Amino acid sequence: MPAATATPTSVATIRPLAPRDLDAVVAIDAALERRPRRAYIERRLAAAIREPGLHAQFAAVDGDALTGYVLARVLEGEFGRSSPSLRLEIVGVRPDRQHHGVGAALLDALAAWGRRHGASELRTAAAWNDHALLAWFDAMGFRLAPGLVVDRAVAGELADARREDPVDAPGDAGHREIDYGLQDDNDAEKLARDMADVRTMTRADLADIVRVDRRVTGRDRSAYIEHKLAEALDDAAIRVSLTARLDGEVVGFLMARADLGDYGRTEPVAVLDTIGVDPAWAHRGVGRAMLSQLAFNLEALHIERIETIVAPQDFALLGFLYAQGFAPSQRLAFVRG
């Protein structure tokens, strides 16, 4: 978590959120959400202690009383990003202290932390019809982000269906089309997850994942991959990351996590952070196999939807996801720079 400093404001004192704040945060969150989320909040605090460089969490206090809080995590390479940003996960202000600038003070502290750590943007998402939340985002200086949020139900076709290939999108100069592993037509009768040996990600997979990611993106994202792998191993309950093998070689990987209550959500949702298939193993059903196994695993966790964010110009990835039943979500992405 952030260094132990306190910043007084005209509305409250802003300091790092501490483990001793857990009960107060849970109580305020339960009052706002009308349901307790102690396990989720406890998990987020534990993650911040475990990886302080990847989390920013602040409290607003009046004397000894906690009046508000904000929790965010660093986005490194998720959703194809090449520069870090902060994802706002949850923010809450005690009902009797709302409309007094507490939330704005917390966001300002979060933004200042991000700038010190090379993350100049705050990002978040919300349902299009959550009018009160959207009005607050507007007042706080957020704007619509260019990323397109897409999602689909976990159960049914994704978990146990045959696929239909989309029409191949033409490439253009300077844009290398990425193949995400749709299988050939003569394999259509097979279950998608039988197309490759899909396994839960392990620490021993790191070098292979970095190799595949470098072939797909043309960049070395070793630090990002290592952080995500460590997160997958440290908290298996909220990460459901996979690798795919053909002929004994790792040829694809998928990194996802279960959001069990992030800001603006009422039900758990799986978020797909990264998916990659070695171009040398294209058209073998690898991407489809990993998504199918992911859906199978998520059903066991009683998670009903999966979502991700895609750049509008990433036609190859959008085509792949749409072919797997994804569609534009009812949630919108926002950014504050």
N, C-alpha and C positions, 0 to 999 in steps of 0.2 A: 504494500500500500504506500501512498505518498509519505514523504518524510514528515516527521511529527512537528509541524509548525501550525500555528493558529493565526488566522487573519480576521480581525474584527471588521464588521461592516456596520452600516447604519441600521440594519435590520436584525443581524445576528452575528455570532462569531462562527467562522468557517474553519474547521479543523479536519484532519483525516478521520475517517470512520474507523472505529476500533472494535475489537471483539466484545468489549463490555457494552457496546451499543446494541447488541443483537436483540435483546428483549424489546427495547424501545422501538427499533426499526420494525420488528414483527408486529408490534401493536399498532403503529401508525399505518403500516401496509394493510393490515387486516381491516382497519376502519375505512380505508380508501377503497379496497378491492372487495370488501364484504365477504372475505374468506381468508383463512390463515395460510401463509406460504412459508412457514418457518424453515422447512427443509431446503427450499430453494434459496432463501436469503442466507442461511447458514453455509450452504455450498459456495455461494458467491464470495462471502467473506473468507472462507478457507482457501479458495483459489487465489485471492488477492495476497494472502499471507504466503502462499506457496510460490507465486510468481509475481512479485511486486512490480516488476518492470512492465507487465502486461495488463495491469489493472489500476484504475484510479477510482477511489471511493472517498467521498467527503460527507461530513456531517455539519448541520447548522444547529447551534446551541444558543439558548438563552440561559446564562448561568450554568447550572448543571443539567438543565432539561433539554433533551434533544427535540428540535422542532422540524427538522427536515433532513433529507439524505439524498445522495445521488451515487449511482454505481455505473461504471463504464469499463469497457475493455478495449484494448488496443487491437485494431485490425491491421494485420501485416500484409498478407498476400491473399486474403479471402476475396472471393468474387473477382479474381483476376487483377487485383490492385497491385501497383508497383510502388506506392508510397503509403506510409502509415496514416491512419486516422483513428479517431475514437468513436466507438459505438455506444451510444447512450442506452443502457439496459433498463434501468429503473430509477425513477425519481419520485419522491413523495414529500409532501409538506403537511404537517399536522393541521387538521381542518380549521382550528381557531387561529392559525397563523397564516392562512392563505390570503392572497391579495395584499401582502405586505412586503413583497420583493424577495422573499426567502428563496423561491425557486430560481429567480434570476441570479441571485448571489451564488448559489450552488453551481449553476451553469458557468458563470464567469470563472469560478475557481477551477472547474473542470477544464475549461478552455485554456486557462493559463498553464495548468499542468501539461496539457497536450502540447502547447507551444514549446515548453521547456524540454519536451521529449520528442520533438520532431514531428508531432501529429497536429497539423494546423486546422483540421476539420473535425467537426462533430457530426455524426451520422445516426439516424434512427429511422423508424418506420411506424406507421399507424394506419388503422382502418380509415377509409375515405369518409365514412359517415360518423366518425367520432368527433363531432363538431367542437366540443369544448376543448379537446386535446389539440385539434388543428388550430383553433384560435390562439391557444397558448403558444404553440410552435411559431405561429406568425408573429406574435408579440415578442418572442424571444429571438427573432432574426433568422429562423430557419426558412429555407426555400426548397422547392421540389428538386430532388436529385435526378440526374440523368439515368440512373440505373432502373431497370424494369424488374419489378418483383413478380415472379411467376410461382405458381404452386399447383398442387394436385392432391387428391385423396391418396392415402397410402394403400388402402385395401383395394381388392379387385384386380383390375387389369395390370397395374404396375407389378403387383406381387406374383401374378400367376397367369400371364397372358402371352400370346404370340404378338409379334410386332409387324408394323407396316413401315417400310422404308420411305423416308421423304425423298423428294426429288433433290438430287445433288445440287447444292448452290455453287454457282460459278465463282472461281477465284478471280482476283484482280492483282495488278502489279503492286508489290509492296505489302500485300496481305496474304499470309500463308494460311490456307484453310486447314483447320484442325479436324481430324476425324475422331469422333468419340466412340467408335466401335459398334456400329450397327452391323448385324450379321447378314449374310447373303440370303437370297430368297429360298434356296433349297434347304435352309435350316429353319424355316419359319414354323415347322411343326413342333420344334423342340421348346421346352420351357426355357425362358431366357436365362435363368440362373444356372442352367446346365451347360451353357456355352463356354464357361471358363471355371477354373478352380478358384472360387472366391472364399477368402478367409478373413478373419479378424486381423487387423493390423497389429504387428508386434515390433518391439525395439529392433530386432534383427533386420527389419525391412527398410531401415532408414536409407542406406546407400542405394538400394534399388529404387526407392521412391524418388530420391533426388535425381537419379539418372533419368527416370521416365519424365519427371517434371521438366528437366533441362531440355530434353528432346522435344517436348510439347511447346514450351514457352520460349525457348532460346535464351533463358536466363538462369542464373544460379540462385536458387531460393533456399539454400541449405538451412539458414537460420529459421526461416518461417516453417519449413517442413519439420525441423527438429522440435520446435516449440509445439506444433500441433500433435506430433507423435507423443511427446511427453504428456500433453494434456489428455490424449486418448488413453494412455496407460495409467495416469494418476487418478482419473475419474471416469472409469468405464461406464458408470451409470448414466452419464450424460453425453458420452461420445460413442459413436457407432461407425468407426472408420474401418475401411476394408482395403484389401489388395486382391488383385486377380492374377492368376498364373495360367500360362499355356506352355506346354512342354517343359514344365518345371521352372520357368523363368517368370519373374514379376513383370507384367506387361501393362498393368493399369493400377490405379489407386483412386480411392474416393474418401474424402474427409468430410464428415458430417457431425452434428451435435444436436442433442435434444434440448431445446429451449423450454424449460419447465416453468416459465412464468415471466419472461422478459417483458420489458416495458411495453404496454399497450396490448398484451395478450391475455386472454382468459383461459385458454387451453394449451397444453403442451404441443409444440410443433417441432419437427426436425428441420434443421437448416443445413443445406448442402453448401459447404464452403468451397470445396475444390474437387474437381474430377479430371483425371488425365489418363489417356491411353497412348502407349508408345506408337508413333506413326508406322513403325515397321510391322505392327500387328493390327492394322486397320481392317475393317470389314470382317471381323471375326466375332462380333457380338459381345465384346468385352465390356463396353460401357453399359449396355443393356443388362448384362449379367449382374454387374455390380449394383445397379439401381434395383433390380429385382430382389437380390439378396438383402439390400438395405430395407426394402419394404417389408420383406418377410421378418426381419429382425425388429423393425419398428412396431409391427402388429403385436409382437410379443410384449412390447413395452406399453401397449395401449395408446400409441401415438397415431393420430388419424390423418395428419396432413404433413407434407414436406414442401419446403419453399426454398428459393434461392434468389439471388439478384444477378441480372445479366446486363451487360452493356448493350444498349439498343442496336449498336452496329455489329455486334458479335453474331452474325447471321448463322454461322456454323453451329454454335452452341445452342442458339434459340431453336434452330431447326431440329436438332437432336432432341431437346427437351420437349418441344411441341409434339414430336413424333411419339414420345413416351407419355403423352396425356397431360403435360403441364399446360397451363393457360394463364393469362394475366390475373394477378391476385386482386383481391379487394383491399389490399394494403398498398400504401404509397410510401416511397422512400424520400427522406428529407436530409438536407445537409445544411450546416452552418459553418461558414468559413471564417 
